[in-house]
Amino acid sequence: MKNTTFKLSPLAKAFAMTTAVALSSQAFAQEETEVKEKDVEKIQVTGSLGSLPGQDVESVFGFGKSILETPRSASTISQEQMERFNVSDIDELVAFAPGTFTQSFFGVAGSLDVRGTPGETYFRGVKRLDNPGNYPTPIGASSRIDIVRGPASPIYGPSKIGGYLNFNPKSARASGGQYLDAPTGALSYTTGSWDKSILTAEVGGPASVAGKEMGYYIYGELENSDSYYDNTQTDQTVLQASFNVDITDSLRFEFGGMYHDYDGNQVAGWNRLTQELVDDGTYITGTAQPLDTDGDGQISHEEYGAVNIAGESFFYVPASSFTDDEATALMQLQNVGTTTLSGNQVLVAPDDQLGNEAITLYFDTIYYTDNWEIRNQLFYDAYDNINENAYGFSQFHDSWVVEDKLIFATEYENDGLLAQFQFSPSVRYTDFEHGDDFTYEYFNRRDLTMPSSALDRRLLSTRSGKNYDNYDVGNYLDLGIAAMTDLTWDWGLNLVLGVRYDTIDIESTSRTDLLLGATGEETPVYAEETVDGWSWNASISYEFEFGLIPYITAAEQATLVAGQGAEIGVGQLGDGSAFDTSELIEFGIKGSLLEDTLYFALSSFEQERTDFNAQNTVTNNTTNNKGTEFELRWVVNDNLVVSAGYTNIKVINLTALENGNQFGFLGAEDLVNLEDPSLIFGGNVIGLNLIGEGFNNTDGRKAGIPENIYTLTATYDFQNGYAANVSVVDVEEVASGFSAAVTLPAYTLVNAGLSYQAENWALNLTVKNLTDERYFRSNFPDLFGSQIVLPELPRHFNAKFTYSF
């Protein structure tokens, strides 16, 4: 028996108030219904679930074009789809959007990989701070998620090559743009395997302030859940509010924000990686030799630095040059044996932590004249992050960004031409403080059949306050100006053109007095640089009368190469490596057939970064990406909705290809002339994985991203309250690490669910990994993929009960 206790922090109390507001609003709604004699009709979604691309989407180019009309590869996932299929994190979106398979970032679903490279996250069309794995991005408060593949439109400023997610928060307005007719809301509770426990409350409706019409929507979420993985749990609070106020017929305010407090941990997965471990779970056991000479229960940087557990030559090129004779005595395990490892036995210690507090605020002012819409978007995003792992990695971020974007938009029609124009100056200021600590990071010292101890636990810089590898404090100011036009002729031709210029002033200070080996007397090192560049986009499409729209898009987009905490280090300044551009060429065809009940999109693309030296291994690789994406969505009838997807992608690390090698942590399978892996698991062998003939990786292929992925979803509404759903994701085998020495097997993941919808309540039961497939995801593959891998979840279930009004 387990008693789950929710601690009432101030935010939790606010959540409780949200629940109270929801219940009181329900009573208000009942009174209103009586007064209006029940003239408010509930809308039940029994058809497309919002899966067809008819809704205008601003997040691609900034114009109100639908996904069908937009000459770019993009997808939307509606709130109704996410609820029907019980989508719980962004990694599950791969079933609905091609090109979004994501390798593991230590088990944290922070951002999707889009087209094989780390993507970005936008909130209402404005870019948030980078979150590759700082915290799991919450999706429950979203009314729709847009996924755009390829670099962002010039109107949005510098961006990464891969693509981005845009989250649209639940709004005070209904789908048609008008305010909700009456208060509406819901209470829900989700339970499931491993003591999952999530409580949500939401309420929205119309109101008035000083005689002005307005709308509101408030959402709250509390989670207190255990995990399949040992020593792992999730405690989080999400609060989101949005408000719309009509000041006059021509002036409107939209404002709100989100607060997210997360407490959990990263999951490195299995260590001591071999092909045999992946194939049948055979794990090499044994204890590392003690290095804690002062007996304080942890290994300090100084204690690690006093010994050699990296091999006699310290650095190995190629990996095959390491033999049994290279292993030092202290690298060797004691009491060596083998066992069969379970998927829940992972490299997490009881006091590991990943904590993040994020605050997002926005205030939009929209003014209409006879011919112009003038919109000012003021946006703020901040996080305070701590990440600590006993095996020897810690970091923190304390960063924030404020952006103000002014958009002047107008349009006119003349002789069959609809011409839309946008002009947008913007200013974006980012402030960062970031430190990380990784020099003595040893994945393999811990035997996963035993608890973490002084044999593997390291003294972390975030606790000692010294011995950081990087400690950067600084800011950067981006002044940008953009212009775009959308030209549509009534005979089918469409042109979208855009251009942008950015100039960015960067300042960064390295706290050398806090770095590894410092005495504390060092003078911090300061650097500054101003970088600038152009971005542009050109798209042409033609809409045939029978429903097909072929298109071509070419683009070049500026990108700022910042780190995991939005930081730019001193070492990046002065040589231009903090700034680069990405290029895209994309051909595609979209169609809406069978009386607009079937939508499909097929695209072929190539995109790449232009500077081999301007990259960040964590957040922004220099890559060439080629591939094909196919998406189909079909509302067969009022009962059945199906979708299908296909992704073919090849991602080449251009920096590695240019250099002929890639630095990495070398695993047992990399060291082909090592006969006994237990000789090295008490230490860490590092070196270069070579590329070319005679090596497993012949072309610089990025690991962890399968070349071919097939997806299928279907949901059937029985029209009596019951509905069923199933999703299938079929993934090819893929290399775990850059060296391709370990192969992760192909798999087919099946999720299935059954739901019941009554007038005011609903129940959704979902079984995930229905066939109990044994499968893995690569964990940070370019650097660590030969030493660690993440075993994925076995069969498990979620049950969600919702009461709505």
Solvent accessible surface area in square Angstrom, and as a share of the most:
residue,aa,sasa,rsa
1,M,237,1.06
2,K,95,0.40
3,N,129,0.66
4,T,59,0.34
5,T,98,0.57
6,F,65,0.27
7,K,167,0.71
8,L,112,0.56
9,S,49,0.32
10,P,105,0.66
11,L,48,0.24
12,A,2,0.01
13,K,114,0.48
14,A,35,0.27
15,F,4,0.02
16,A,50,0.39
17,M,131,0.59
18,T,9,0.05
19,T,33,0.19
20,A,58,0.45
21,V,56,0.32
22,A,0,0.00
23,L,85,0.42
24,S,68,0.44
25,S,10,0.06
26,Q,28,0.12
27,A,48,0.37
28,F,98,0.41
29,A,13,0.10
30,Q,100,0.44
31,E,103,0.46
32,E,49,0.22
33,T,43,0.25
34,E,127,0.57
35,V,118,0.68
36,K,78,0.33
37,E,149,0.67
38,K,157,0.66
39,D,96,0.50
40,V,57,0.33
41,E,151,0.68
42,K,94,0.40
43,I,157,0.80
44,Q,91,0.40
45,V,62,0.36
46,T,58,0.34
47,G,26,0.25
48,S,33,0.21
49,L,8,0.04
50,G,37,0.36
51,S,3,0.02
52,L,45,0.22
53,P,17,0.11
54,G,63,0.61
55,Q,99,0.44
56,D,84,0.44
57,V,2,0.01
58,E,97,0.44
59,S,4,0.02
60,V,3,0.02
61,F,2,0.01
62,G,13,0.13
63,F,8,0.03
64,G,32,0.31
65,K,20,0.09
66,S,8,0.05
67,I,4,0.02
68,L,33,0.17
69,E,77,0.35
70,T,2,0.01
71,P,2,0.01
72,R,2,0.01
73,S,6,0.04
74,A,2,0.02
75,S,2,0.01
76,T,11,0.06
77,I,0,0.00
78,S,9,0.06
79,Q,47,0.21
80,E,56,0.25
81,Q,8,0.04
82,M,14,0.06
83,E,85,0.38
84,R,32,0.12
85,F,19,0.08
86,N,14,0.07
87,V,16,0.09
88,S,56,0.36
89,D,47,0.24
90,I,2,0.01
91,D,34,0.17
92,E,41,0.18
93,L,0,0.00
94,V,20,0.11
95,A,8,0.07
96,F,14,0.06
97,A,1,0.01
98,P,8,0.05
99,G,6,0.05
100,T,1,0.00
101,F,21,0.09
102,T,13,0.08
103,Q,23,0.10
104,S,3,0.02
105,F,30,0.13
106,F,13,0.06
107,G,36,0.35
108,V,11,0.06
109,A,11,0.09
110,G,1,0.01
111,S,12,0.08
112,L,0,0.00
113,D,9,0.04
114,V,0,0.00
115,R,0,0.00
116,G,3,0.03
117,T,4,0.02
118,P,18,0.11
119,G,3,0.03
120,E,14,0.06
121,T,12,0.07
122,Y,1,0.00
123,F,6,0.02
124,R,51,0.19
125,G,10,0.10
126,V,6,0.04
127,K,35,0.15
128,R,15,0.05
129,L,9,0.04
130,D,24,0.12
131,N,8,0.04
132,P,11,0.07
133,G,0,0.00
134,N,1,0.00
135,Y,6,0.02
136,P,29,0.18
137,T,10,0.06
138,P,20,0.13
139,I,13,0.07
140,G,33,0.32
141,A,4,0.03
142,S,6,0.04
143,S,39,0.25
144,R,33,0.12
145,I,0,0.00
146,D,1,0.01
147,I,0,0.00
148,V,1,0.00
149,R,4,0.02
150,G,0,0.00
151,P,1,0.00
152,A,5,0.04
153,S,2,0.01
154,P,3,0.02
155,I,2,0.01
156,Y,26,0.10
157,G,3,0.03
158,P,11,0.07
159,S,2,0.01
160,K,10,0.04
161,I,2,0.01
162,G,0,0.00
163,G,1,0.01
164,Y,3,0.01
165,L,1,0.01
166,N,3,0.02
167,F,9,0.04
168,N,27,0.14
169,P,13,0.08
170,K,11,0.05
171,S,46,0.29
172,A,0,0.00
173,R,55,0.20
174,A,33,0.26
175,S,113,0.73
176,G,65,0.63
177,G,34,0.32
178,Q,102,0.45
179,Y,17,0.06
180,L,33,0.17
181,D,102,0.53
182,A,19,0.14
183,P,9,0.06
184,T,47,0.28
185,G,5,0.05
186,A,15,0.11
187,L,38,0.19
188,S,7,0.04
189,Y,90,0.34
190,T,13,0.07
191,T,54,0.32
192,G,9,0.08
193,S,23,0.15
194,W,78,0.27
195,D,68,0.35
196,K,43,0.18
197,S,5,0.03
198,I,28,0.14
199,L,61,0.30
200,T,15,0.09
201,A,1,0.00
202,E,19,0.09
203,V,0,0.00
204,G,0,0.00
205,G,0,0.00
206,P,41,0.26
207,A,43,0.34
208,S,78,0.50
209,V,84,0.49
210,A,99,0.76
211,G,73,0.71
212,K,78,0.33
213,E,96,0.43
214,M,18,0.08
215,G,0,0.00
216,Y,33,0.13
217,Y,26,0.10
218,I,40,0.20
219,Y,7,0.03
220,G,0,0.00
221,E,18,0.08
222,L,16,0.08
223,E,18,0.08
224,N,33,0.17
225,S,7,0.04
226,D,63,0.33
227,S,33,0.21
228,Y,41,0.15
229,Y,23,0.09
230,D,54,0.28
231,N,63,0.32
232,T,22,0.13
233,Q,65,0.29
234,T,30,0.17
235,D,45,0.23
236,Q,24,0.11
237,T,13,0.08
238,V,1,0.00
239,L,26,0.13
240,Q,11,0.05
241,A,25,0.20
242,S,5,0.03
243,F,51,0.21
244,N,8,0.04
245,V,17,0.09
246,D,37,0.19
247,I,47,0.24
248,T,74,0.43
249,D,157,0.81
250,S,36,0.23
251,L,43,0.21
252,R,36,0.13
253,F,54,0.22
254,E,20,0.09
255,F,60,0.25
256,G,13,0.12
257,G,11,0.10
258,M,16,0.07
259,Y,36,0.14
260,H,2,0.01
261,D,60,0.31
262,Y,13,0.05
263,D,69,0.36
264,G,0,0.00
265,N,7,0.04
266,Q,7,0.03
267,V,6,0.04
268,A,1,0.01
269,G,0,0.00
270,W,5,0.02
271,N,0,0.00
272,R,1,0.00
273,L,2,0.01
274,T,14,0.08
275,Q,49,0.22
276,E,95,0.43
277,L,0,0.00
278,V,0,0.00
279,D,90,0.47
280,D,82,0.42
281,G,2,0.02
282,T,34,0.20
283,Y,1,0.00
284,I,30,0.15
285,T,22,0.13
286,G,2,0.02
287,T,23,0.13
288,A,1,0.01
289,Q,31,0.14
290,P,94,0.59
291,L,9,0.04
292,D,27,0.14
293,T,121,0.70
294,D,96,0.50
295,G,61,0.59
296,D,76,0.40
297,G,24,0.23
298,Q,44,0.20
299,I,0,0.00
300,S,15,0.09
301,H,6,0.03
302,E,101,0.45
303,E,18,0.08
304,Y,3,0.01
305,G,48,0.46
306,A,85,0.66
307,V,50,0.28
308,N,40,0.20
309,I,4,0.02
310,A,21,0.16
311,G,0,0.00
312,E,103,0.46
313,S,62,0.40
314,F,115,0.48
315,F,88,0.37
316,Y,5,0.02
317,V,72,0.41
318,P,42,0.27
319,A,10,0.08
320,S,39,0.25
321,S,54,0.35
322,F,0,0.00
323,T,51,0.30
324,D,44,0.23
325,D,130,0.67
326,E,37,0.17
327,A,12,0.09
328,T,16,0.09
329,A,75,0.58
330,L,56,0.28
331,M,0,0.00
332,Q,62,0.28
333,L,14,0.07
334,Q,85,0.38
335,N,130,0.67
336,V,77,0.44
337,G,28,0.27
338,T,96,0.56
339,T,52,0.30
340,T,102,0.59
341,L,9,0.04
342,S,55,0.36
343,G,15,0.15
344,N,42,0.21
345,Q,43,0.19
346,V,2,0.01
347,L,7,0.03
348,V,0,0.00
349,A,3,0.03
350,P,102,0.64
351,D,67,0.35
352,D,12,0.06
353,Q,63,0.28
354,L,1,0.00
355,G,12,0.11
356,N,5,0.02
357,E,74,0.33
358,A,2,0.01
359,I,66,0.34
360,T,0,0.00
361,L,90,0.45
362,Y,17,0.07
363,F,79,0.33
364,D,2,0.01
365,T,39,0.23
366,I,0,0.00
367,Y,92,0.35
368,Y,78,0.30
369,T,61,0.35
370,D,145,0.75
371,N,108,0.55
372,W,110,0.39
373,E,53,0.24
374,I,46,0.23
375,R,53,0.19
376,N,44,0.22
377,Q,19,0.09
378,L,79,0.39
379,F,4,0.02
380,Y,70,0.27
381,D,2,0.01
382,A,15,0.11
383,Y,6,0.02
384,D,81,0.42
385,N,2,0.01
386,I,49,0.25
387,N,0,0.00
388,E,7,0.03
389,N,2,0.01
390,A,8,0.06
391,Y,9,0.04
392,G,0,0.00
393,F,33,0.14
394,S,0,0.00
395,Q,5,0.02
396,F,31,0.13
397,H,0,0.00
398,D,68,0.35
399,S,1,0.01
400,W,86,0.30
401,V,0,0.00
402,V,48,0.28
403,E,11,0.05
404,D,43,0.22
405,K,4,0.02
406,L,52,0.26
407,I,23,0.12
408,F,58,0.24
409,A,20,0.15
410,T,28,0.16
411,E,95,0.43
412,Y,111,0.42
413,E,137,0.62
414,N,86,0.44
415,D,140,0.72
416,G,31,0.30
417,L,32,0.16
418,L,55,0.27
419,A,1,0.00
420,Q,40,0.18
421,F,77,0.32
422,Q,16,0.07
423,F,93,0.39
424,S,0,0.00
425,P,45,0.28
426,S,11,0.07
427,V,57,0.33
428,R,34,0.12
429,Y,63,0.24
430,T,4,0.02
431,D,39,0.20
432,F,0,0.00
433,E,54,0.24
434,H,4,0.02
435,G,0,0.00
436,D,18,0.09
437,D,0,0.00
438,F,84,0.35
439,T,60,0.35
440,Y,41,0.16
441,E,7,0.03
442,Y,22,0.08
443,F,1,0.01
444,N,6,0.03
445,R,2,0.01
446,R,20,0.07
447,D,9,0.05
448,L,8,0.04
449,T,59,0.34
450,M,86,0.38
451,P,105,0.66
452,S,12,0.08
453,S,40,0.26
454,A,32,0.25
455,L,49,0.24
456,D,8,0.04
457,R,67,0.24
458,R,3,0.01
459,L,38,0.19
460,L,3,0.01
461,S,0,0.00
462,T,31,0.18
463,R,111,0.40
464,S,41,0.26
465,G,38,0.37
466,K,100,0.42
467,N,10,0.05
468,Y,12,0.05
469,D,31,0.16
470,N,59,0.30
471,Y,23,0.09
472,D,10,0.05
473,V,54,0.31
474,G,9,0.08
475,N,34,0.17
476,Y,17,0.06
477,L,56,0.28
478,D,11,0.06
479,L,83,0.42
480,G,7,0.06
481,I,78,0.40
482,A,2,0.01
483,A,41,0.32
484,M,7,0.03
485,T,20,0.12
486,D,1,0.00
487,L,31,0.16
488,T,49,0.28
489,W,59,0.21
490,D,116,0.60
491,W,145,0.51
492,G,14,0.13
493,L,36,0.18
494,N,11,0.05
495,L,43,0.21
496,V,0,0.00
497,L,73,0.37
498,G,8,0.08
499,V,65,0.37
500,R,9,0.03
501,Y,62,0.24
502,D,0,0.00
503,T,38,0.22
504,I,0,0.00
505,D,66,0.34
506,I,2,0.01
507,E,68,0.31
508,S,1,0.01
509,T,34,0.20
510,S,15,0.10
511,R,77,0.28
512,T,27,0.16
513,D,27,0.14
514,L,38,0.19
515,L,40,0.20
516,L,68,0.34
517,G,67,0.65
518,A,34,0.26
519,T,109,0.64
520,G,44,0.43
521,E,153,0.69
522,E,65,0.29
523,T,111,0.65
524,P,55,0.35
525,V,71,0.41
526,Y,115,0.44
527,A,22,0.17
528,E,110,0.49
529,E,38,0.17
530,T,85,0.50
531,V,12,0.07
532,D,75,0.39
533,G,12,0.12
534,W,146,0.51
535,S,1,0.00
536,W,103,0.36
537,N,4,0.02
538,A,37,0.29
539,S,2,0.02
540,I,78,0.40
541,S,7,0.04
542,Y,71,0.27
543,E,91,0.41
544,F,81,0.34
545,E,184,0.82
546,F,130,0.54
547,G,17,0.17
548,L,43,0.21
549,I,9,0.05
550,P,45,0.28
551,Y,9,0.03
552,I,77,0.39
553,T,0,0.00
554,A,27,0.21
555,A,9,0.07
556,E,44,0.20
557,Q,3,0.01
558,A,0,0.00
559,T,1,0.01
560,L,29,0.14
561,V,0,0.00
562,A,10,0.08
563,G,1,0.01
564,Q,14,0.06
565,G,0,0.00
566,A,5,0.04
567,E,19,0.08
568,I,0,0.00
569,G,14,0.13
570,V,28,0.16
571,G,70,0.68
572,Q,36,0.16
573,L,18,0.09
574,G,67,0.64
575,D,103,0.53
576,G,26,0.25
577,S,18,0.11
578,A,0,0.00
579,F,24,0.10
580,D,9,0.05
581,T,27,0.16
582,S,0,0.00
583,E,75,0.34
584,L,6,0.03
585,I,64,0.32
586,E,0,0.00
587,F,104,0.43
588,G,13,0.13
589,I,51,0.26
590,K,2,0.01
591,G,0,0.00
592,S,20,0.13
593,L,61,0.31
594,L,106,0.53
595,E,169,0.76
596,D,96,0.50
597,T,45,0.26
598,L,22,0.11
599,Y,5,0.02
600,F,34,0.14
601,A,13,0.10
602,L,75,0.37
603,S,5,0.03
604,S,53,0.34
605,F,9,0.04
606,E,62,0.28
607,Q,1,0.00
608,E,53,0.24
609,R,0,0.00
610,T,60,0.35
611,D,49,0.25
612,F,73,0.30
613,N,120,0.62
614,A,0,0.00
615,Q,49,0.22
616,N,33,0.17
617,T,55,0.32
618,V,44,0.25
619,T,0,0.00
620,N,4,0.02
621,N,6,0.03
622,T,0,0.00
623,T,0,0.00
624,N,14,0.07
625,N,0,0.00
626,K,99,0.42
627,G,9,0.09
628,T,42,0.25
629,E,3,0.02
630,F,58,0.24
631,E,5,0.02
632,L,39,0.19
633,R,7,0.02
634,W,84,0.29
635,V,19,0.11
636,V,52,0.30
637,N,73,0.37
638,D,98,0.51
639,N,37,0.19
640,L,48,0.24
641,V,12,0.07
642,V,27,0.15
643,S,12,0.08
644,A,33,0.26
645,G,8,0.08
646,Y,57,0.21
647,T,8,0.04
648,N,41,0.21
649,I,6,0.03
650,K,74,0.31
651,V,2,0.01
652,I,19,0.10
653,N,1,0.00
654,L,17,0.09
655,T,18,0.11
656,A,1,0.01
657,L,82,0.41
658,E,108,0.49
659,N,91,0.47
660,G,28,0.27
661,N,36,0.19
662,Q,21,0.09
663,F,77,0.32
664,G,1,0.01
665,F,23,0.10
666,L,2,0.01
667,G,3,0.02
668,A,11,0.08
669,E,60,0.27
670,D,11,0.06
671,L,1,0.01
672,V,109,0.63
673,N,78,0.40
674,L,17,0.08
675,E,154,0.69
676,D,57,0.30
677,P,32,0.20
678,S,6,0.04
679,L,34,0.17
680,I,6,0.03
681,F,2,0.01
682,G,0,0.00
683,G,2,0.02
684,N,15,0.08
685,V,1,0.01
686,I,46,0.23
687,G,0,0.00
688,L,34,0.17
689,N,12,0.06
690,L,46,0.23
691,I,24,0.12
692,G,18,0.18
693,E,160,0.72
694,G,81,0.78
695,F,82,0.34
696,N,101,0.52
697,N,8,0.04
698,T,75,0.43
699,D,44,0.23
700,G,0,0.00
701,R,72,0.26
702,K,8,0.04
703,A,4,0.03
704,G,1,0.01
705,I,14,0.07
706,P,0,0.00
707,E,65,0.29
708,N,23,0.12
709,I,6,0.03
710,Y,112,0.43
711,T,16,0.09
712,L,91,0.45
713,T,5,0.03
714,A,22,0.17
715,T,5,0.03
716,Y,86,0.33
717,D,12,0.06
718,F,100,0.42
719,Q,92,0.41
720,N,98,0.50
721,G,24,0.23
722,Y,100,0.38
723,A,5,0.04
724,A,33,0.26
725,N,9,0.05
726,V,52,0.30
727,S,10,0.06
728,V,38,0.22
729,V,10,0.05
730,D,54,0.28
731,V,2,0.01
732,E,69,0.31
733,E,108,0.48
734,V,25,0.14
735,A,24,0.19
736,S,0,0.00
737,G,1,0.01
738,F,4,0.02
739,S,14,0.09
740,A,31,0.24
741,A,25,0.19
742,V,3,0.02
743,T,48,0.28
744,L,2,0.01
745,P,52,0.33
746,A,60,0.46
747,Y,18,0.07
748,T,47,0.27
749,L,35,0.17
750,V,23,0.13
751,N,24,0.12
752,A,24,0.19
753,G,11,0.11
754,L,91,0.45
755,S,17,0.11
756,Y,61,0.23
757,Q,79,0.35
758,A,23,0.17
759,E,123,0.55
760,N,47,0.24
761,W,100,0.35
762,A,21,0.17
763,L,78,0.39
764,N,14,0.07
765,L,82,0.41
766,T,1,0.00
767,V,39,0.22
768,K,10,0.04
769,N,2,0.01
770,L,72,0.36
771,T,80,0.47
772,D,65,0.34
773,E,52,0.23
774,R,115,0.42
775,Y,22,0.08
776,F,7,0.03
777,R,32,0.12
778,S,3,0.02
779,N,0,0.00
780,F,25,0.10
781,P,5,0.03
782,D,8,0.04
783,L,38,0.19
784,F,14,0.06
785,G,1,0.01
786,S,9,0.06
787,Q,3,0.01
788,I,0,0.00
789,V,0,0.00
790,L,4,0.02
791,P,6,0.04
792,E,28,0.13
793,L,49,0.24
794,P,39,0.24
795,R,121,0.44
796,H,26,0.12
797,F,86,0.36
798,N,5,0.02
799,A,20,0.16
800,K,58,0.25
801,F,97,0.41
802,T,27,0.16
803,Y,70,0.26
804,S,32,0.21
805,F,20,0.08
